[in-house]
Amino acid sequence: MKKILTLFAVVGMLVVQGCTTNDDSNYVDTDTDTISEVFEVKNVSFNSGNGFETMINLKEAIFDSDVVLVYRLSGQLNGNPIWTPVPHTYYYDDGTLSFSYNFEFSKNNISVYMLGDDLNSVTGEYRSNQVFRIVIVPGYFSSTLKNSSYLEVIKALNLNESKVQNIQF
């Protein structure tokens, strides 16, 4: 009988033994595997031969939650580049639609293309030797980011010109 009581006592202690709900350890959630990236693609030309589209292949696949932002170098102001967010539409002086730049992306590549009624009539200034900046934004950061200004995005992501990677096209 004493052995059975001892057995019940041991089993009872094991059953009653539980985990504590006090967690006194300090946990810091640091994301060390997700980084923002900036790529520059130069000498992009749009013509009927390439369907007014260019395909940019990424060296490494991006995560499903990441967001891609594309900017086109549209000019200079006081020696500083002007980066226009894509999509962007240009109109004729009479107000009719002329053409627009747009993009789509997947985990492995980015397609930048032009849309319009008569793209062959668009001047070379907008079709030849274009420069694009592509910003990969980690998904956790994208909801707090205003993506209209290239400079604001770069500042928010703590990137600078030295971190821009050139993609040979």
C-alpha positions as CSV (number, residue, x, y, z in Angstrom):
1,M,0.0,0.0,0.0
2,K,2.9,2.3,0.8
3,K,4.4,1.7,-2.6
4,I,1.1,2.6,-4.3
5,L,0.8,5.8,-2.3
6,T,4.4,6.7,-3.1
7,L,3.7,6.0,-6.8
8,F,0.6,8.3,-6.7
9,A,2.6,11.0,-4.9
10,V,5.3,10.9,-7.6
11,V,2.8,11.0,-10.4
12,G,0.8,13.7,-8.6
13,M,4.0,15.9,-8.3
14,L,4.7,15.4,-12.0
15,V,1.1,16.4,-12.9
16,V,1.0,19.4,-10.6
17,Q,4.4,20.6,-11.8
18,G,3.8,23.3,-14.4
19,C,5.5,26.0,-16.3
20,T,5.8,29.4,-14.9
21,T,4.1,32.3,-16.6
22,N,6.8,34.7,-15.5
23,D,9.1,35.5,-18.3
24,D,11.9,37.6,-16.8
25,S,14.2,37.3,-19.8
26,N,14.6,40.4,-22.0
27,Y,13.8,39.6,-25.6
28,V,14.8,41.9,-28.4
29,D,13.2,41.3,-31.8
30,T,15.9,42.2,-34.3
31,D,15.5,41.5,-37.9
32,T,18.9,40.5,-39.2
33,D,18.1,38.7,-42.4
34,T,15.9,41.3,-44.2
35,I,17.7,44.2,-45.8
36,S,16.7,47.0,-48.2
37,E,18.4,47.2,-51.5
38,V,18.7,49.8,-54.3
39,F,19.6,48.9,-57.9
40,E,20.3,51.3,-60.7
41,V,19.7,50.2,-64.3
42,K,21.2,52.4,-67.0
43,N,20.9,52.5,-70.8
44,V,17.3,51.2,-70.9
45,S,15.7,51.8,-74.3
46,F,12.1,51.2,-75.3
47,N,11.2,50.4,-78.9
48,S,9.0,48.2,-81.0
49,G,11.7,45.5,-81.1
50,N,11.4,44.9,-77.3
51,G,7.7,45.6,-77.1
52,F,8.5,48.8,-75.2
53,E,9.4,46.7,-72.2
54,T,12.6,45.8,-70.4
55,M,13.0,42.8,-68.1
56,I,15.4,43.1,-65.1
57,N,16.4,39.9,-63.5
58,L,17.3,39.9,-59.9
59,K,20.4,38.1,-58.6
60,E,18.5,36.8,-55.7
61,A,14.8,36.2,-55.3
62,I,12.9,38.6,-53.0
63,F,10.5,37.6,-50.3
64,D,6.8,37.3,-51.0
65,S,6.1,40.1,-48.5
66,D,8.7,42.5,-50.0
67,V,7.6,45.6,-52.0
68,V,9.3,46.9,-55.1
69,L,9.4,50.7,-55.9
70,V,10.7,52.0,-59.2
71,Y,11.9,55.5,-60.0
72,R,12.9,57.0,-63.4
73,L,15.6,59.7,-63.7
74,S,13.6,62.5,-65.3
75,G,16.2,65.3,-65.1
76,Q,18.5,67.3,-63.0
77,L,17.9,70.3,-60.7
78,N,20.9,72.3,-59.5
79,G,23.1,69.3,-60.3
80,N,20.9,66.9,-58.3
81,P,19.0,64.1,-59.9
82,I,15.2,64.2,-60.1
83,W,13.7,60.7,-59.5
84,T,10.1,60.4,-60.6
85,P,8.1,57.5,-59.2
86,V,6.7,54.9,-61.6
87,P,3.9,54.5,-62.6
88,H,3.9,58.0,-64.1
89,T,1.9,59.4,-67.0
90,Y,2.9,62.1,-69.4
91,Y,0.3,64.2,-71.4
92,Y,0.5,66.1,-74.6
93,D,0.2,69.9,-74.3
94,D,-3.4,69.7,-75.5
95,G,-4.2,67.5,-72.5
96,T,-4.6,64.2,-74.3
97,L,-2.8,61.1,-73.0
98,S,0.6,60.6,-74.5
99,F,2.2,57.7,-72.7
100,S,3.1,56.3,-69.3
101,Y,5.7,54.2,-67.6
102,N,4.6,51.3,-65.4
103,F,6.1,48.2,-63.9
104,E,5.3,44.7,-62.5
105,F,7.4,42.4,-60.4
106,S,7.7,38.9,-59.3
107,K,10.1,37.2,-56.8
108,N,12.8,36.9,-59.5
109,N,12.4,39.8,-62.0
110,I,11.0,43.3,-62.6
111,S,9.3,44.4,-65.9
112,V,9.4,48.1,-66.7
113,Y,7.3,49.1,-69.7
114,M,5.7,51.9,-71.5
115,L,2.0,52.2,-72.4
116,G,0.3,54.5,-74.9
117,D,-1.5,54.8,-78.2
118,D,1.5,55.5,-80.5
119,L,4.7,54.8,-78.6
120,N,6.8,55.1,-81.8
121,S,6.0,58.8,-81.9
122,V,7.3,59.4,-78.4
123,T,10.6,61.3,-78.6
124,G,13.9,59.6,-77.9
125,E,14.3,61.7,-74.8
126,Y,11.7,59.5,-73.1
127,R,12.5,56.2,-74.9
128,S,16.3,55.9,-75.2
129,N,19.0,55.6,-72.6
130,Q,16.7,55.8,-69.6
131,V,17.9,55.3,-66.0
132,F,15.8,53.6,-63.4
133,R,16.3,53.1,-59.6
134,I,14.7,50.0,-58.1
135,V,14.2,49.9,-54.3
136,I,13.4,46.6,-52.6
137,V,11.5,47.4,-49.4
138,P,11.2,44.7,-46.7
139,G,7.5,43.8,-46.1
140,Y,7.6,44.7,-42.5
141,F,8.6,48.2,-43.4
142,S,6.4,48.9,-46.4
143,S,3.2,49.9,-44.5
144,T,4.9,52.8,-42.8
145,L,6.7,54.1,-45.9
146,K,5.6,57.0,-48.1
147,N,6.8,55.9,-51.5
148,S,6.3,59.1,-53.5
149,S,9.8,60.6,-52.9
150,Y,12.9,58.6,-53.7
151,L,14.9,60.7,-51.2
152,E,12.4,60.1,-48.4
153,V,12.4,56.4,-49.1
154,I,16.2,56.1,-49.1
155,K,16.4,58.1,-45.9
156,A,13.8,56.0,-44.2
157,L,15.5,52.8,-45.2
158,N,18.9,54.2,-44.0
159,L,20.5,53.8,-47.5
160,N,22.8,56.1,-49.3
161,E,24.3,56.4,-52.8
162,S,27.3,54.2,-51.9
163,K,24.8,51.3,-51.4
164,V,23.3,51.6,-54.9
165,Q,24.1,48.4,-56.9
166,N,24.5,48.8,-60.7
167,I,22.8,46.2,-62.9
168,Q,24.4,45.8,-66.3
169,F,21.9,45.9,-69.0
